């Protein structure tokens, strides 16, 4: 039954991609503008033409590097802040206005502010990290607050709160929250990174490629790059989980209470 549900979900996902193509085709028909709304054959040709070029993979690599660096930095900072917020309520109150600010500020305004303070080369990573950090901190805070008080009392009988306790007790118990935060952050990260690359004209990046395609009115290429970004999100969010299941046999980690 579970296997059938996964198969249905995959087929529905593929149908959703086709639905996007249908909307583009319909938009071109209604507007009578095949330049802005190219047909699926044109997008497909542009997609495979770009994939056949080595320069495309260099651009993908640069953007993925930006996203990976931002995910690593934002996850590290977000986990530490989230644990601190859950451990002391006043810390949560202290950081809450900052997190609300980062979640609510328009991305373009945030990028412009960062552009005025650091070198353009570092803007994609810095901007993406700032946007993703609240996702991880909120997930860690909510996950930690949801842990049964009985489990917390058990570890307190054996040890005080420390990094060892956080790594061996808290993080395994909130792994579901972290996984969902990673999935959300990966999709958001690619969008923010590409947008920042577009604004600062990062060399050999997908953002710069989208800018050049728009400048030359190659809208089929823009949609092709969008399709690549969708595939990159799937690569980042789904492949690691499949590899973990493949090599671990879906074994769950045993939680030990530090003595």
C-alpha positions in Angstrom: 0.0 0.0 0.0 2.8 2.4 0.9 4.6 1.6 -2.3 1.5 2.3 -4.3 1.1 5.7 -2.6 4.6 6.6 -3.4 4.1 5.6 -7.0 0.9 7.7 -7.2 2.7 10.7 -5.6 5.5 10.5 -8.2 3.0 10.3 -11.1 1.1 13.2 -9.7 4.3 15.2 -9.4 5.1 14.4 -13.1 1.6 15.5 -14.0 2.2 18.7 -12.1 5.2 19.5 -14.3 3.1 18.8 -17.4 0.5 21.2 -15.9 3.1 24.0 -15.8 3.8 23.4 -19.5 0.1 23.5 -20.2 -0.3 26.8 -18.5 2.7 28.2 -20.5 1.2 26.9 -23.7 -2.2 28.3 -22.8 -0.7 31.7 -21.9 1.0 31.9 -25.3 -2.3 31.0 -27.0 -4.3 33.6 -25.1 -1.7 36.4 -25.4 -0.7 35.5 -28.9 2.9 36.0 -27.8 5.1 33.0 -28.4 8.2 35.0 -27.5 7.3 35.4 -23.8 5.3 32.2 -23.7 7.2 29.8 -25.9 5.8 26.3 -26.7 6.9 23.1 -25.0 9.0 22.1 -28.1 11.0 25.3 -28.0 11.6 25.0 -24.2 12.6 21.4 -24.6 15.0 22.2 -27.4 16.6 25.0 -25.3 16.8 22.7 -22.3 18.7 19.9 -24.1 20.8 22.5 -26.0 21.9 24.0 -22.7 22.6 20.6 -21.2 24.8 19.7 -24.0 27.1 22.7 -23.2 29.9 22.3 -20.7 29.4 26.0 -19.7 26.0 25.1 -18.3 27.4 22.6 -15.8 29.9 25.2 -14.7 27.1 27.6 -14.0 25.1 24.9 -12.1 28.2 24.1 -10.1 28.8 27.8 -9.1 25.1 28.2 -8.0 25.2 24.8 -6.1 28.3 25.9 -4.3 26.6 29.1 -3.2 23.6 27.2 -2.0 25.7 24.5 -0.2 27.7 27.1 1.6 24.6 29.0 2.6 22.9 25.8 3.8 25.9 24.8 5.9 26.2 28.3 7.5 22.5 28.9 8.1 22.0 25.3 9.5 24.9 25.7 11.9 23.8 29.1 13.1 20.1 28.2 13.1 20.6 25.1 15.1 22.7 26.9 17.8 20.2 29.7 18.0 17.2 27.4 18.1 18.7 25.3 20.9 19.5 28.4 22.9 16.0 29.8 22.4 14.5 26.5 23.6 16.8 26.4 26.6 16.1 30.0 27.7 12.9 31.7 26.9 14.4 35.2 27.1 16.8 34.3 24.3 13.8 33.4 22.2 12.3 36.8 22.9 15.6 38.5 22.2 16.0 36.8 18.7 12.3 36.9 17.7 12.3 40.4 16.3 15.4 39.6 14.3 13.9 36.4 12.9 10.7 38.3 12.1 12.7 40.9 10.3 14.6 38.4 8.2 11.4 36.5 7.3 9.4 39.6 6.4 11.9 41.9 4.6 11.6 41.8 0.8 14.4 39.7 -0.6 15.5 42.4 -3.0 15.8 44.9 -0.2 17.9 42.5 1.9 20.2 41.9 -1.1 20.6 45.6 -1.7 21.5 46.1 2.0 24.0 43.4 1.9 25.5 44.7 -1.4 26.2 48.0 0.3 28.2 46.3 3.2 30.2 43.5 1.7 31.8 42.5 -1.6 29.6 41.4 -4.4 31.3 38.1 -4.6 30.0 37.1 -1.2 26.4 38.5 -1.6 24.7 35.3 -2.9 26.0 33.2 0.0 25.3 35.9 2.7 21.8 36.8 1.4 20.8 33.2 1.1 22.2 32.4 4.6 20.2 35.3 6.2 17.0 34.1 4.6 17.4 30.4 5.5 18.6 30.9 9.1 15.1 31.5 10.5 13.9 28.3 8.9 16.4 26.2 10.8 16.1 28.1 14.1 12.4 27.9 14.2 12.4 24.2 13.4 14.9 23.5 16.1 13.0 25.6 18.6 9.6 24.0 17.8 11.1 20.5 17.7 12.9 20.9 21.0 9.8 22.4 22.8 7.8 19.4 21.6 10.2 16.8 23.2 8.5 14.9 26.1 9.4 16.4 29.5 10.0 12.8 30.7 12.9 12.4 28.3 14.4 15.7 29.4 14.1 14.7 33.0 16.0 11.5 32.3 19.0 13.2 30.7 19.0 15.8 33.5 19.4 13.0 36.1 22.7 11.9 34.3 24.1 15.1 32.9 23.7 18.8 32.5 23.0 20.5 29.2 26.0 20.5 26.9 27.0 20.2 23.2 27.3 16.4 23.8 23.7 16.3 25.1 22.5 18.5 22.2 24.1 16.2 19.7 23.2 12.8 21.2 19.8 13.7 22.7 18.1 16.7 21.2 19.1 16.6 17.6 18.1 12.9 17.0 14.7 13.6 18.6 14.0 16.5 16.4 15.5 15.0 13.2 12.0 15.1 11.6 11.8 18.8 12.1 15.4 19.3 10.7 14.6 17.2 7.7 11.5 19.3 6.8 13.5 22.5 7.5 16.2 21.3 5.1 13.7 20.5 2.4 12.1 23.9 2.7 15.5 25.7 2.9 16.9 23.9 -0.1 14.1 25.0 -2.4 14.1 28.5 -1.0 17.9 28.6 -1.1 18.2 28.0 -4.8 15.6 30.8 -5.5 17.3 33.3 -3.3 20.8 32.4 -4.5 19.8 32.7 -8.2 18.1 36.0 -7.5 21.1 37.4 -5.7 23.4 36.2 -8.5 21.1 38.0 -11.0 21.3 41.3 -9.0 25.0 41.3 -8.5 25.9 39.6 -11.8 27.8 36.8 -10.3 30.3 35.4 -12.8 29.5 31.9 -14.4 26.3 31.5 -12.4 22.7 30.5 -13.2 21.6 34.0 -12.1 23.9 35.7 -14.6 22.7 33.2 -17.3 19.1 34.1 -16.6 20.0 37.8 -16.9 21.7 37.3 -20.2 18.9 35.2 -21.6 16.3 37.9 -20.6 18.5 40.7 -22.0 18.6 38.9 -25.4 14.8 38.0 -25.1 15.6 34.2 -25.1 12.6 33.3 -23.0 12.8 29.6 -23.9 16.2 29.5 -22.2 14.8 31.2 -19.1 12.1 28.5 -18.8 14.8 25.9 -19.5 16.9 27.3 -16.6 13.8 27.2 -14.4 13.4 23.5 -15.2 17.0 22.9 -14.2 16.4 24.6 -10.9 13.4 22.4 -10.2 15.6 19.3 -10.9 18.3 20.8 -8.7 15.8 21.1 -5.8 14.8 17.5 -6.3 18.5 16.5 -6.4 19.3 18.3 -3.2 16.2 17.2 -1.2 15.4 13.7 -2.4 18.7 12.0 -3.5 20.4 12.3 0.0 17.4 10.6 1.6 17.4 7.8 -0.9 21.1 7.3 -0.4 20.7 7.1 3.3 18.0 4.6 3.1 20.0 2.6 0.6 23.1 2.4 2.7 21.6 2.2 6.2 18.6 0.0 5.4 16.4 2.6 7.0 17.8 1.8 10.5 16.9 4.3 13.1 19.6 5.8 15.3 19.7 4.7 18.9 19.6 7.6 21.3 22.0 7.4 24.2 21.8 9.4 27.4 25.3 10.8 28.3 26.5 9.7 31.6 
